Amino acid sequence: MKVVVIGTGYVGLVTGACLSEYGLSVTCVDLDSDKISRLRKNEMPIYEPGLKEIVEKNQKAGRLSFEVNGERSISEADVVFLAVGTPPLPDGSADMKYVYEAVRTFSRNHRSYQVLVTKSTVPVGTGARLEEIMMENHSGDTFAVASNPEFLREGCAVADFMNPDRIVIGCNDPKGLKVLLDLYEPMRKANAPILVTDRASSELIKYASNAFLSVKISFVNELSRLAEKVGADIASVAQGMGMDKRIGPAFLLPGPGYGGSCFPKDTKALLDTSRAFGSPLRLVDAAEQANREQVEFAAGKVLAAAGGEKKTAALLGLAFKGGTDDVRESPALKIAEILMSKGIAVKAYDPEASANALREVPGLDVVGSAAEAAKDADMLVIATEWNEFKTLDLPRLKEIMKSPVIIDLRNLLDPNHCRELGFAYTGIGRA
């Protein structure tokens, strides 16, 4: 079976590489010729553990290739995945121009029966619209349009694809469904659960999943503020909640808010859909508001520690979470901008995201290590949960800092240990 993936971002590149790992012949297509050139040389445009090794292995084996435009490959493919961006427009709705451009490229090169699959996160009804576009030039019995949303977590996307907790296929065409079930047969044999449903339900499942997790994160973040006021420890509260099998422990870690390429964008797009259909999603709306407030709440802790003076903060972490170089909607980066706007000097360090952060905030002072950031700083701010920040050499940092102050926005450190070392410690939702 021949597969084409249009788009080589997080979703497209991981999808293409992992499908080739399962033995399929895969061509990844992108209009960015520089990116394609780098990928052919096994230079990854993103930081994703394990991805480089799979790309290199399958390129050498001849199962994975990269092309600009890819007209011929598209015309010869059995399945074409759309994995292009759907960034938010100012009103929160998804910008679909890249999806529509990609489907028109597919239409121009469409030959025999093929299955067009939206891997991108797209609003409900997108599949129907793509069908309409295809029907302008092609008979309906020569193609099928299906939905196959991705559920990849940045930082462990390869593992998520190879060992998925579910594969969702939304297809209203029996012939197209059979093609996709054949494509995923190796994964089904490896016990991957497969849910077959209609296309609209599949499109909604992705948004519903991310919105629910956004609500869960915002809930524990709001609860952390209450915990501080009543003298409770949010870590214990979350642990007690998570022991309930109906709730579970995942996504109950308080922090400075959620970010990344999915949760902020997808909650806004789902809210846009709910408004369009006159069916309010008040919990999702509240979660989005709570997330904005949580960033301000976290930045306020740093400003309170500064006491109105123009001090220097060592900011550890710029990515929206550990294990990735993605700074899209990163709470850490938003906090850096808030602090800088208030006259706080920020020296920032991130193991992987520094270059991307500088593209977003050109004036940011980025350094090469936690120690370099901490030198002569008035406070140490942990904003991203990188593992290396859990094992900081605190005695050494105390020696080189101007003041021994820690604001731990991820609750990575032991408060008692920090205080025993002489640090003034502040966390999230804990005394």
C-alpha positions as CSV (number, residue, x, y, z in Angstrom):
1,M,0.0,0.0,0.0
2,K,1.3,3.4,-1.0
3,V,0.7,6.3,1.4
4,V,1.3,10.1,1.0
5,V,1.3,12.5,4.0
6,I,0.8,16.1,3.1
7,G,2.5,18.3,5.7
8,T,5.7,17.6,7.7
9,G,4.9,19.2,11.0
10,Y,4.6,17.3,14.3
11,V,1.6,15.3,13.1
12,G,2.6,14.7,9.5
13,L,6.2,13.8,10.2
14,V,5.5,11.4,13.0
15,T,2.6,9.8,11.1
16,G,4.7,9.3,8.0
17,A,7.7,8.0,9.8
18,C,5.7,5.6,12.0
19,L,3.6,4.2,9.2
20,S,6.9,3.4,7.3
21,E,8.1,1.7,10.4
22,Y,5.1,-0.6,10.0
23,G,6.3,-1.5,6.5
24,L,4.2,0.8,4.4
25,S,5.6,2.8,1.5
26,V,5.3,6.4,2.6
27,T,6.1,9.7,0.9
28,C,5.9,12.9,3.0
29,V,5.2,16.0,1.0
30,D,5.7,19.7,2.0
31,L,6.0,23.0,0.1
32,D,8.9,24.0,2.2
33,S,11.9,22.9,0.0
34,D,14.4,23.7,2.8
35,K,12.6,21.5,5.3
36,I,12.4,18.6,2.7
37,S,16.1,19.0,2.0
38,R,17.0,18.8,5.7
39,L,14.7,15.8,6.2
40,R,16.4,13.9,3.3
41,K,19.7,14.4,5.3
42,N,18.0,13.2,8.5
43,E,18.0,16.6,10.0
44,M,14.9,17.0,12.1
45,P,13.0,20.3,12.1
46,I,11.4,19.4,15.5
47,Y,12.7,17.9,18.7
48,E,10.8,14.6,19.3
49,P,12.5,11.7,21.1
50,G,13.0,8.7,18.8
51,L,11.9,10.4,15.6
52,K,15.3,10.9,14.0
53,E,16.2,7.2,14.4
54,I,13.0,6.0,12.7
55,V,13.3,8.5,9.9
56,E,16.9,7.5,9.2
57,K,16.2,3.8,9.4
58,N,13.3,3.9,7.0
59,Q,14.9,6.2,4.5
60,K,17.8,3.8,4.3
61,A,15.3,0.9,3.8
62,G,13.6,2.8,1.0
63,R,10.2,2.9,2.7
64,L,10.2,6.6,3.6
65,S,10.9,9.5,1.2
66,F,10.4,13.2,1.2
67,E,9.2,15.4,-1.7
68,V,8.3,19.0,-2.5
69,N,4.8,19.2,-4.1
70,G,4.7,15.4,-4.7
71,E,2.3,15.4,-7.6
72,R,3.3,12.0,-8.9
73,S,3.4,10.4,-5.5
74,I,-0.1,11.7,-4.8
75,S,-1.5,10.4,-8.0
76,E,-0.1,6.9,-7.3
77,A,-1.1,6.7,-3.6
78,D,-3.8,4.5,-2.2
79,V,-4.2,6.8,0.9
80,V,-3.4,10.5,1.2
81,F,-3.3,12.0,4.7
82,L,-3.8,15.7,5.2
83,A,-1.6,16.8,8.1
84,V,-1.4,20.5,7.6
85,G,-1.9,23.2,10.2
86,T,-5.2,24.6,11.2
87,P,-4.1,27.6,13.3
88,P,-6.7,29.8,15.1
89,L,-8.0,32.9,13.5
90,P,-8.6,36.0,15.6
91,D,-12.2,34.9,16.4
92,G,-11.0,31.5,17.6
93,S,-12.2,29.6,14.6
94,A,-9.8,27.2,12.7
95,D,-8.0,28.7,9.7
96,M,-8.8,26.1,7.0
97,K,-6.9,27.6,4.1
98,Y,-4.0,25.0,4.3
99,V,-6.5,22.2,4.3
100,Y,-8.4,23.5,1.3
101,E,-5.1,24.1,-0.5
102,A,-4.0,20.6,0.2
103,V,-7.3,19.0,-1.0
104,R,-7.2,21.0,-4.2
105,T,-3.6,19.7,-4.8
106,F,-5.0,16.2,-4.2
107,S,-7.9,16.9,-6.6
108,R,-5.5,18.0,-9.4
109,N,-3.5,14.8,-9.1
110,H,-6.4,12.4,-8.3
111,R,-6.5,9.4,-10.6
112,S,-8.0,6.0,-9.6
113,Y,-9.8,5.2,-6.4
114,Q,-8.1,6.8,-3.4
115,V,-8.9,7.6,0.2
116,L,-8.4,11.2,1.5
117,V,-7.9,11.3,5.2
118,T,-8.0,14.3,7.5
119,K,-5.3,13.8,10.1
120,S,-5.3,17.5,10.9
121,T,-7.7,18.6,13.7
122,V,-10.6,20.0,11.7
123,P,-14.1,21.3,12.7
124,V,-17.1,19.0,12.4
125,G,-18.3,19.1,8.9
126,T,-14.9,19.5,7.2
127,G,-15.1,16.0,5.6
128,A,-18.4,16.9,4.0
129,R,-16.9,20.1,2.7
130,L,-13.9,18.3,1.2
131,E,-16.3,15.9,-0.5
132,E,-18.0,18.9,-2.1
133,I,-14.7,20.2,-3.4
134,M,-13.8,16.8,-4.8
135,M,-17.2,16.4,-6.5
136,E,-16.6,19.6,-8.5
137,N,-14.2,17.6,-10.7
138,H,-14.5,13.9,-9.8
139,S,-17.1,11.2,-9.6
140,G,-18.0,10.2,-6.0
141,D,-17.2,6.6,-6.7
142,T,-13.5,7.4,-7.3
143,F,-12.7,8.6,-3.8
144,A,-13.6,8.5,-0.1
145,V,-13.1,11.2,2.5
146,A,-12.4,10.0,6.0
147,S,-11.5,11.3,9.4
148,N,-8.6,9.8,11.4
149,P,-7.7,12.2,14.2
150,E,-4.3,12.1,15.9
151,F,-3.9,11.7,19.6
152,L,-0.1,12.4,19.9
153,R,1.5,14.0,22.9
154,E,4.5,16.1,22.0
155,G,7.5,14.7,23.7
156,C,6.3,11.1,23.4
157,A,4.6,11.2,20.0
158,V,6.5,8.3,18.5
159,A,5.5,6.0,21.4
160,D,1.9,7.2,21.3
161,F,1.7,6.4,17.6
162,M,3.4,3.0,17.9
163,N,1.4,2.0,21.0
164,P,-1.9,4.0,20.7
165,D,-4.7,3.8,23.3
166,R,-7.1,4.1,20.4
167,I,-7.4,4.6,16.7
168,V,-10.5,6.4,15.6
169,I,-11.7,6.0,12.0
170,G,-14.7,8.0,10.8
171,C,-15.7,7.0,7.3
172,N,-19.1,6.9,5.6
173,D,-17.9,4.9,2.6
174,P,-17.6,1.1,3.1
175,K,-14.9,0.7,0.4
176,G,-12.8,3.5,1.9
177,L,-13.2,2.1,5.4
178,K,-11.9,-1.3,4.2
179,V,-8.8,0.4,2.8
180,L,-8.1,2.1,6.2
181,L,-8.7,-1.0,8.2
182,D,-6.2,-2.8,5.9
183,L,-3.7,0.1,6.5
184,Y,-4.1,-0.3,10.3
185,E,-4.1,-4.1,10.3
186,P,-0.5,-4.4,11.7
187,M,-1.5,-2.1,14.6
188,R,-4.7,-4.0,15.2
189,K,-2.7,-7.2,15.4
190,A,-0.6,-5.5,18.0
191,N,-3.8,-5.0,20.0
192,A,-4.4,-1.4,19.2
193,P,-8.1,-0.6,19.9
194,I,-9.9,0.6,16.8
195,L,-13.1,2.6,16.9
196,V,-15.1,2.8,13.7
197,T,-17.7,5.5,13.5
198,D,-19.2,8.1,11.2
199,R,-17.1,11.0,10.0
200,A,-18.8,13.7,12.0
201,S,-18.4,11.8,15.2
202,S,-14.8,11.2,14.5
203,E,-14.2,14.9,13.9
204,L,-15.9,15.8,17.2
205,I,-14.0,13.1,19.2
206,K,-10.7,14.9,18.9
207,Y,-12.1,18.3,20.0
208,A,-14.1,16.7,22.8
209,S,-11.0,14.9,24.1
210,N,-8.8,17.9,24.2
211,A,-11.5,20.1,25.6
212,F,-12.2,17.6,28.4
213,L,-8.5,17.5,29.3
214,S,-8.4,21.3,29.2
215,V,-11.3,21.4,31.7
216,K,-9.5,18.9,33.9
217,I,-6.3,20.9,34.0
218,S,-8.1,24.2,34.6
219,F,-10.1,22.6,37.4
220,V,-7.0,21.5,39.3
221,N,-5.3,24.8,38.7
222,E,-8.3,26.7,40.1
223,L,-8.4,24.3,43.0
224,S,-4.7,25.0,43.7
225,R,-5.6,28.7,44.3
226,L,-8.2,27.6,46.8
227,A,-5.7,25.2,48.4
228,E,-3.3,28.0,49.1
229,K,-6.0,30.1,50.8
230,V,-7.3,27.3,53.1
231,G,-3.8,25.9,53.9
232,A,-4.1,22.6,52.0
233,D,-1.5,20.9,49.8
234,I,-2.7,20.6,46.2
235,A,-0.3,17.7,45.6
236,S,-2.1,15.6,48.3
237,V,-5.5,16.8,47.1
238,A,-4.7,15.8,43.6
239,Q,-3.3,12.4,44.7
240,G,-6.4,11.7,46.7
241,M,-8.6,12.6,43.7
242,G,-6.6,10.6,41.3
243,M,-6.9,7.4,43.4
244,D,-10.6,7.4,42.5
245,K,-10.7,5.2,39.4
246,R,-13.5,7.3,38.0
247,I,-11.2,10.3,37.9
248,G,-7.6,8.9,37.5
249,P,-4.3,10.7,38.2
250,A,-3.5,12.0,34.7
251,F,-3.7,15.8,34.1
252,L,-4.1,16.6,37.8
253,L,-0.7,18.3,38.1
254,P,-1.1,22.1,38.9
255,G,1.0,24.6,37.0
256,P,1.1,27.9,35.2
257,G,-1.6,26.9,32.7
258,Y,-1.8,24.7,29.6
259,G,-0.3,25.6,26.2
260,G,1.0,24.0,23.1
261,S,-0.4,23.4,19.6
262,C,-3.6,21.6,20.6
263,F,-5.4,22.5,23.9
264,P,-5.6,26.3,23.4
265,K,-6.4,26.1,19.7
266,D,-8.9,23.2,19.9
267,T,-10.9,24.7,22.8
268,K,-11.3,27.9,20.9
269,A,-12.3,26.1,17.7
270,L,-14.8,23.9,19.6
271,L,-16.3,27.0,21.2
272,D,-16.6,28.6,17.8
273,T,-18.5,25.5,16.5
274,S,-20.8,25.5,19.6
275,R,-21.7,29.1,19.0
276,A,-22.3,28.5,15.3
277,F,-24.8,25.8,16.2
278,G,-26.3,27.6,19.1
279,S,-25.3,25.0,21.7
280,P,-23.1,26.6,24.4
281,L,-20.3,24.7,26.1
282,R,-20.1,26.7,29.3
283,L,-17.6,24.4,31.0
284,V,-15.1,24.7,28.1
285,D,-15.6,28.5,28.0
286,A,-14.9,28.6,31.8
287,A,-11.8,26.4,31.4
288,E,-10.4,28.8,28.7
289,Q,-10.9,31.8,31.0
290,A,-9.4,29.9,34.0
291,N,-6.3,29.1,31.9
292,R,-5.7,32.8,31.0
293,E,-6.1,33.7,34.7
294,Q,-3.7,30.9,35.8
295,V,-0.9,32.4,33.7
296,E,-1.5,35.8,35.3
297,F,-1.7,34.1,38.8
298,A,1.7,32.4,38.2
299,A,3.3,35.6,37.0
300,G,1.9,37.4,40.0
301,K,3.8,35.1,42.3
302,V,7.1,36.2,40.7
303,L,6.1,39.9,40.8
304,A,5.1,39.5,44.5
305,A,8.6,38.1,45.2
306,A,10.2,41.0,43.4
307,G,8.3,43.4,45.8
308,G,7.9,46.1,43.2
309,E,11.6,46.3,42.6
310,K,13.3,45.8,39.2
311,K,15.0,42.5,40.0
312,T,16.4,39.7,37.9
313,A,14.6,36.4,37.4
314,A,16.2,33.2,36.3
315,L,13.5,31.5,34.3
316,L,14.0,27.8,33.8
317,G,11.9,26.5,31.0
318,L,10.4,28.1,27.8
319,A,8.7,25.2,26.1
320,F,5.0,24.7,26.9
321,K,5.9,21.4,28.6
322,G,9.0,19.2,29.1
323,G,10.2,16.9,26.3
324,T,9.5,19.3,23.4
325,D,10.9,22.4,21.8
326,D,7.4,23.7,21.1
327,V,6.7,27.2,22.5
328,R,3.3,27.7,20.9
329,E,1.0,29.2,23.6
330,S,3.6,28.4,26.2
331,P,2.7,29.7,29.7
332,A,6.4,30.0,30.4
333,L,6.9,32.4,27.5
334,K,3.9,34.4,28.4
335,I,5.2,34.7,31.9
336,A,8.5,35.9,30.6
337,E,6.7,38.6,28.6
338,I,4.7,39.7,31.6
339,L,7.7,40.0,33.8
340,M,9.7,41.9,31.1
341,S,6.8,44.3,30.7
342,K,6.9,45.0,34.4
343,G,10.6,45.8,34.4
344,I,11.9,42.5,35.6
345,A,15.1,41.4,33.9
346,V,14.7,37.8,32.7
347,K,17.5,35.3,32.0
348,A,16.0,32.2,30.5
349,Y,17.2,28.7,29.9
350,D,15.5,25.7,28.2
351,P,17.2,22.5,27.1
352,E,15.6,22.5,23.7
353,A,13.3,25.4,23.1
354,S,15.6,28.4,23.2
355,A,15.8,29.0,19.5
356,N,12.1,28.8,19.0
357,A,11.6,31.1,22.0
358,L,13.9,33.7,20.5
359,R,11.9,33.7,17.3
360,E,8.8,34.5,19.4
361,V,10.4,37.0,21.8
362,P,13.5,38.4,20.1
363,G,14.6,40.5,23.1
364,L,14.6,37.6,25.5
365,D,18.0,37.0,27.2
366,V,18.6,33.3,26.6
367,V,21.5,31.5,28.2
368,G,23.0,28.0,27.9
369,S,22.5,26.4,31.4
370,A,20.5,26.7,34.6
371,A,23.6,27.8,36.4
372,E,24.2,30.6,33.9
373,A,20.6,31.8,34.3
374,A,20.9,31.7,38.1
375,K,24.1,33.6,38.4
376,D,23.4,36.9,40.2
377,A,19.7,36.4,39.9
378,D,17.3,37.6,42.6
379,M,14.9,34.6,42.1
380,L,14.8,31.2,40.4
381,V,11.5,30.5,38.6
382,I,10.7,27.0,37.4
383,A,8.2,27.3,34.6
384,T,8.6,24.0,32.6
385,E,8.7,20.5,34.0
386,W,12.0,19.3,32.4
387,N,13.5,16.4,34.3
388,E,16.8,18.1,34.7
389,F,15.1,20.8,36.8
390,K,14.1,18.1,39.3
391,T,17.7,17.5,40.1
392,L,19.2,21.0,40.3
393,D,22.4,21.5,42.3
394,L,20.6,23.8,44.7
395,P,23.6,24.4,47.1
396,R,25.6,25.5,44.1
397,L,22.8,27.7,42.8
398,K,22.4,29.3,46.2
399,E,26.1,30.3,46.2
400,I,25.8,32.1,42.8
401,M,22.4,33.7,43.2
402,K,22.0,37.2,44.6
403,S,19.1,36.1,46.7
404,P,18.0,32.5,47.6
405,V,14.4,32.6,46.3
406,I,12.6,29.9,44.4
407,I,9.2,30.2,42.7
408,D,8.4,26.7,41.6
409,L,5.5,27.0,39.2
410,R,5.5,23.2,38.5
411,N,6.0,21.9,42.1
412,L,9.1,20.0,41.0
413,L,11.1,20.5,44.1
414,D,10.6,19.4,47.8
415,P,9.6,22.6,49.7
416,N,11.1,21.3,53.0
417,H,14.4,20.5,51.3
418,C,14.6,23.9,49.7
419,R,13.9,25.6,53.0
420,E,16.5,23.5,54.8
421,L,19.0,24.8,52.3
422,G,18.0,28.4,53.1
423,F,15.8,29.1,50.2
424,A,12.6,31.1,50.4
425,Y,10.3,28.7,48.5
426,T,6.9,29.3,46.9
427,G,5.0,26.7,44.9
428,I,1.6,26.3,43.4
429,G,-1.2,25.4,45.7
430,R,1.0,24.5,48.7
431,A,2.2,26.1,51.8
